[in-house]
Amino acid sequence: MFPLDTLPAALRQAQPLLWHNPGLRPAAAALTASGHGRAEIEAAIARWQRFAPLLARLFPDSVAADGRIDSPLLSQSDEHGKPLWVKADHALPITACIKARGGVYEVLCHAEELALAAGLLHAGDNYALLADAPAHALFAQHRILVGSTGNLGYSVGVMARALGLGVEVHMSHDAKEWKKQRLRALGATVVEHAGDYALAVAAARNNAAADARAYFIDDESSLLLFFGYAAAAWDLAPQLAAAGLRPTPEQPLRVYLPCGVGGAPGGVAFGLKCLFGDAVQCVLVEPVASPCFLLRLATGDDALSVYDIGLDNRTVADGLAVPRASATVAGIVGPLIDAVITVSDASLLAEVRQQWQQHGLRLEPSAAAGFVAHQLASEQWPGDIIPVVWTTGGNGLPDEVFLPLLAE
Ligand SMILES: Cc1ncc(COP(=O)(O)O)c(C=O)c1O
C-alpha cells in the first residue's frame, strides 16, 4: 500500500498544485510499451469519415456539409500578453463538448456493427442510408446504457436517439438538472442516483448486463471512447500548421486538458504524443476536490479514490467530479502525462466570467480549467512553450444556467 502521508500536503488539503509526473517517459518508449498506437487512431479517423455523410444528413443545422465533427483553434493573449491558443471543443458540433468525440463515436461503432450484422450495410455503401426507415427500425430494437456526470450521457443520447436507438443514462448527483431535462427531451430514460459518478457507471453496467439487446458504453474502460478522443490530435495538427506553429522539443506545445475519469484527456494526450512525440507536454487539470488522476499517477494504485485522502469530490466542475481514475486509461497514458495541475472552484468561476466578458466564450466551469492551470504554470513552470488550452464544453449552456454562473 502506498504511504499516503507522503503525498503532497497541498493535494490532501485541497489546495491548488502543480505536480510533475515522475513516471513520465520519452514518448516513443512509452507509446511502444502501451501496446497501442497509430493504427487504432487511424481506424477511428476512417470510421469518422465513413459516417460523415450520415452526420451531415442527421444534423444539418450543426454539422457542416463535409460531416466533420471538429472545433476551431482560436487565438488569445495570456495575462502576460503572450500568445495562447484555445482548442474550442466547447463549441463542437452536435453536443458542444469534448465528450462527443468519444460518445458519438462509440454509438457510431455500435450502429455500424448492428447494421453490418443485419445485412443492412455493406462495405463501400454511403452511410447516409443509416438514417433510412429500415435502419431506424433495426436500431429501435436495441438500446444503449451509459453512466455519466452529464456530458457523455448527452453525447451518447443525442447520437443514439437520432439513429432511433433507445438510451438509458445513469446520472450521478453532480449532474445538473438542465442536462437531465435535455436528455429526457430527446426521449432518453434518465436514472438519477444519489451517489457519485462511480456508482452511476456501476448501475448502468449492471442494468445492461441483464438485457441481451443492451450495449453498455463504459466511460471507465472503453478503448473505443479512448481512440475516438485520440483522433482529435489529427484535427489539431493541421490547425497548428496553418497558424505557423511548429512544435519542437526545444519549444514544445503545452496542452492543458480538463480531466475527470481520464478518457477524454488521456485519449487526446495519447493522440498528441503519437503525432508530436516529445514536442508536446500533456498537462491534465483537475479540481482540488477531485484530483483522481493525480492520485492514481502518484500512487500507482487503481483502487484508491479521492475520498481515501480526505477529499469530498464536491466541485462546481460537474464534468470533472470523479472520485477514481480510469485504470485502463491510466495504464496506457500514465507515462505520457507530463504534469497534473489542480485548480479551485473559485478560480474556475472567475475564469468562466473572464472568458465570457473578454472573449465571448461560453464555458462551463470544467472547461475553464485549462486557463487557470496556464496561469499557475506560467509562474511555477515557465518556459519557451506554445500553450494550448482545451475548452471542453459549455456552448450549449442555456442562459438561465449560464448567467447565474457569472454572478457566483
Ligand atoms: C466539460 C468536460 N470537460 C472534461 C471532461 C473530462 O473527461 P473525462 O471524464 O473523460 O476525463 C468532462 C467529462 O465529462 C466534461 O464534461
PDBQT file of the ligand as one rigid body, heavy atoms in Angstrom, charges set to zero:
ROOT
HETATM    1  C1  LIG A 501     -16.811  19.573 -19.936  1.00  0.00    +0.000 C 
HETATM    2  C2  LIG A 501     -15.961  18.392 -19.624  1.00  0.00    +0.000 A 
HETATM    3  N1  LIG A 501     -14.629  18.517 -19.687  1.00  0.00    +0.000 NA
HETATM    4  C3  LIG A 501     -13.814  17.485 -19.423  1.00  0.00    +0.000 A 
HETATM    5  C4  LIG A 501     -14.316  16.244 -19.071  1.00  0.00    +0.000 A 
HETATM    6  C5  LIG A 501     -13.346  15.153 -18.721  1.00  0.00    +0.000 C 
HETATM    7  O1  LIG A 501     -13.469  13.990 -19.454  1.00  0.00    +0.000 OA
HETATM    8  P1  LIG A 501     -13.095  12.599 -18.783  1.00  0.00    +0.000 P 
HETATM    9  O2  LIG A 501     -14.125  12.327 -17.728  1.00  0.00    +0.000 OA
HETATM   10  O3  LIG A 501     -13.145  11.619 -19.883  1.00  0.00    +0.000 OA
HETATM   11  O4  LIG A 501     -11.761  12.764 -18.169  1.00  0.00    +0.000 OA
HETATM   12  C6  LIG A 501     -15.705  16.076 -18.981  1.00  0.00    +0.000 A 
HETATM   13  C7  LIG A 501     -16.292  14.793 -18.609  1.00  0.00    +0.000 C 
HETATM   14  O5  LIG A 501     -17.477  14.600 -18.564  1.00  0.00    +0.000 OA
HETATM   15  C8  LIG A 501     -16.545  17.173 -19.266  1.00  0.00    +0.000 A 
HETATM   16  O6  LIG A 501     -17.879  17.064 -19.189  1.00  0.00    +0.000 OA
ENDROOT
TORSDOF 0
